[in-house]
Amino acid sequence: MTVATPAPRVIIVPATIADVAGITIIGRETFKASFGHSMGPEDMQTYLDSNYVPEVIESDMLNPSNTFIVAREQHLGAQDDRVIGFLQLKRGTTEPCLPTDIPLIEIHRIYIMVQFHGHGAGKLLVEEAHRVGQEENFAGIWLGVWEENIRAEQFYRRQGYERVGHHSFVIGSKVDRDNVLLKRF
C-alpha cells in the first residue's frame, strides 16, 4: 500500500533581506529550467549574473518601486521555513499596448521551485499581488508571459487576465516575444 505524501502547507509573506539568498537561488534555477533550452549558454550566464545575484536582488528589494513577496513551505514547529517561490511587483512600468488612463502595477517576476508546481503557491502569490494592488488603489495589474509558456498563460487566464498585446524580451542576441496580459480590478 502506498501512502500519499500530504501537500506542503504554503504561506505567503512579505520578503525581507534575509530572503535574498533564497530568492537568488530560486530565480537562477527557475530561469535556467524555463529558458535554458532556448538560448546559448553565454547569453544565459550573462543574464543570470546581471539579474540573479544577491547584490542585484537586495538592491531591487530596497527600491521603493518594488515589493517582493515570498511563498514558504511551512513545517509545524519549525523555526526556519523554506522559501519555495517569490513574486516581484513593480510600480511605474508600462507597455504601449496597456491603457494609459488607469493606474497599473506590474507582476515583474514570479517563480516557483519546479517541485512545488501544482501545490497552490503560484495562485496564492498572485492573489496577494492582487490584494496589494487593490490596497494601493491600482485599477489593474499586468505582466508579460513568454509566448511559448502556454501553461503559464492558461494559469493567468483562469485568474481573470486577458491578452492585450505583446512586447519583445531581449537576452543577449536572442529576441523573444512575451504576451502582455492585463487584469482589471
C-alpha positions as CSV (number, residue, x, y, z in Angstrom):
1,M,0.0,0.0,0.0
2,T,1.3,3.4,-1.0
3,V,0.8,6.3,1.4
4,A,0.3,9.6,-0.2
5,T,2.5,12.4,0.9
6,P,0.4,15.4,2.0
7,A,0.9,18.6,0.0
8,P,3.0,21.1,1.9
9,R,1.4,24.0,3.7
10,V,2.3,27.1,1.8
11,I,2.2,30.5,3.5
12,I,2.6,33.9,1.7
13,V,4.5,36.7,3.5
14,P,6.4,39.9,2.6
15,A,10.0,39.2,1.7
16,T,12.8,40.5,3.9
17,I,16.5,41.0,3.3
18,A,17.0,37.6,5.0
19,D,15.2,36.1,1.9
20,V,17.8,37.4,-0.6
21,A,19.7,34.1,-0.8
22,G,16.6,32.0,-1.4
23,I,15.2,34.4,-4.0
24,T,18.5,34.4,-5.8
25,I,18.7,30.6,-5.9
26,I,15.1,30.2,-7.0
27,G,15.4,32.9,-9.6
28,R,18.6,31.4,-11.1
29,E,17.3,27.8,-11.1
30,T,13.8,28.5,-12.4
31,F,15.0,30.8,-15.1
32,K,17.5,28.2,-16.3
33,A,14.9,25.5,-16.2
34,S,12.4,27.6,-18.1
35,F,14.6,29.3,-20.7
36,G,17.8,27.3,-20.9
37,H,16.8,25.3,-23.9
38,S,16.0,28.5,-25.9
39,M,19.3,30.4,-25.6
40,G,23.1,29.9,-25.7
41,P,25.0,29.2,-22.5
42,E,26.9,32.5,-22.7
43,D,23.7,34.6,-23.0
44,M,22.2,32.6,-20.2
45,Q,25.2,33.1,-17.9
46,T,25.4,36.8,-18.6
47,Y,21.7,37.2,-17.9
48,L,21.9,35.3,-14.6
49,D,25.0,37.1,-13.5
50,S,23.4,40.5,-14.1
51,N,19.9,39.8,-12.7
52,Y,20.1,36.9,-10.2
53,V,23.0,37.7,-7.8
54,P,22.4,38.7,-4.2
55,E,23.6,42.3,-4.7
56,V,21.1,42.9,-7.5
57,I,18.2,41.2,-5.7
58,E,19.0,43.2,-2.5
59,S,19.1,46.5,-4.5
60,D,15.8,45.7,-6.1
61,M,14.3,44.9,-2.7
62,L,15.4,48.2,-1.3
63,N,13.9,50.1,-4.2
64,P,10.6,51.6,-3.1
65,S,9.1,51.0,-6.5
66,N,9.3,47.2,-5.8
67,T,7.6,44.8,-3.5
68,F,8.8,41.3,-3.0
69,I,6.5,38.6,-1.6
70,V,7.7,35.0,-0.8
71,A,6.0,31.7,-0.6
72,R,7.2,29.5,2.2
73,E,6.8,25.8,2.8
74,Q,5.7,25.8,6.4
75,H,6.6,23.0,8.7
76,L,4.8,22.8,12.0
77,G,7.1,23.8,14.8
78,A,10.0,24.7,12.5
79,Q,12.0,27.8,13.1
80,D,13.1,28.3,9.5
81,D,10.5,27.6,6.8
82,R,12.0,27.3,3.3
83,V,11.3,29.9,0.6
84,I,9.8,28.0,-2.4
85,G,8.8,30.9,-4.6
86,F,8.7,34.6,-4.9
87,L,6.9,37.4,-6.7
88,Q,8.2,40.9,-7.5
89,L,5.8,43.7,-8.1
90,K,6.9,46.9,-9.8
91,R,5.3,50.3,-9.9
92,G,5.7,52.8,-12.7
93,T,6.1,50.5,-15.6
94,T,4.0,50.3,-18.7
95,E,3.9,49.0,-22.3
96,P,2.4,50.7,-25.4
97,C,-0.5,48.1,-25.5
98,L,-1.6,48.9,-21.9
99,P,-4.3,51.5,-21.1
100,T,-2.9,54.8,-20.0
101,D,-6.0,56.2,-18.3
102,I,-5.8,53.9,-15.3
103,P,-3.0,53.2,-12.7
104,L,-1.4,49.8,-13.1
105,I,1.0,47.7,-11.2
106,E,3.2,45.0,-12.8
107,I,4.0,41.4,-11.8
108,H,7.6,41.7,-12.9
109,R,8.7,38.3,-11.8
110,I,7.1,35.2,-10.3
111,Y,9.0,32.0,-9.9
112,I,8.1,28.8,-8.0
113,M,10.5,25.9,-7.5
114,V,9.6,23.2,-10.1
115,Q,8.9,20.6,-7.4
116,F,6.2,22.9,-5.9
117,H,4.3,23.5,-9.2
118,G,0.7,22.5,-8.7
119,H,0.7,23.0,-4.9
120,G,-1.1,26.3,-5.0
121,A,1.9,28.6,-4.3
122,G,1.5,30.5,-7.6
123,K,-2.1,31.1,-7.1
124,L,-1.5,32.4,-3.5
125,L,1.3,34.7,-4.7
126,V,-0.9,36.1,-7.5
127,E,-3.9,36.6,-5.1
128,E,-1.5,38.5,-2.7
129,A,-0.3,40.6,-5.6
130,H,-4.0,41.5,-6.4
131,R,-4.6,42.4,-2.8
132,V,-1.5,44.7,-2.7
133,G,-2.5,46.3,-6.0
134,Q,-6.1,46.9,-4.8
135,E,-4.9,48.1,-1.4
136,E,-2.7,50.7,-3.1
137,N,-5.6,51.9,-5.3
138,F,-4.3,50.5,-8.6
139,A,-7.1,49.8,-11.2
140,G,-5.4,46.7,-12.6
141,I,-2.3,44.5,-12.8
142,W,-0.3,43.4,-15.8
143,L,2.6,41.1,-16.7
144,G,4.5,39.6,-19.7
145,V,4.4,35.9,-20.3
146,W,6.8,34.2,-22.8
147,E,4.6,33.2,-25.8
148,E,5.9,29.7,-25.6
149,N,4.8,29.3,-21.9
150,I,1.3,28.2,-22.7
151,R,0.8,26.6,-19.2
152,A,1.5,30.0,-17.5
153,E,-0.8,31.9,-19.8
154,Q,-3.6,29.5,-19.2
155,F,-3.0,29.9,-15.4
156,Y,-3.3,33.7,-15.7
157,R,-6.4,33.4,-17.8
158,R,-8.0,31.4,-15.1
159,Q,-7.1,34.3,-12.7
160,G,-9.0,36.7,-14.9
161,Y,-6.2,38.1,-17.1
162,E,-6.7,38.9,-20.8
163,R,-4.1,39.2,-23.5
164,V,-3.8,42.9,-24.6
165,G,-0.7,42.8,-26.8
166,H,2.9,41.8,-26.8
167,H,6.5,43.1,-26.3
168,S,10.0,41.9,-27.1
169,F,12.2,40.4,-24.4
170,V,15.9,40.6,-25.4
171,I,18.6,38.4,-23.8
172,G,22.0,38.8,-25.4
173,S,21.5,38.1,-29.1
174,K,18.1,36.4,-28.7
175,V,14.8,38.2,-29.0
176,D,11.7,36.5,-27.7
177,R,8.2,37.7,-27.6
178,D,6.1,38.0,-24.5
179,N,2.3,38.2,-24.4
180,V,1.2,41.1,-22.3
181,L,-1.7,40.2,-20.0
182,L,-3.9,42.5,-18.0
183,K,-6.4,42.1,-15.2
184,R,-8.6,45.0,-14.2
185,F,-9.7,45.2,-10.5
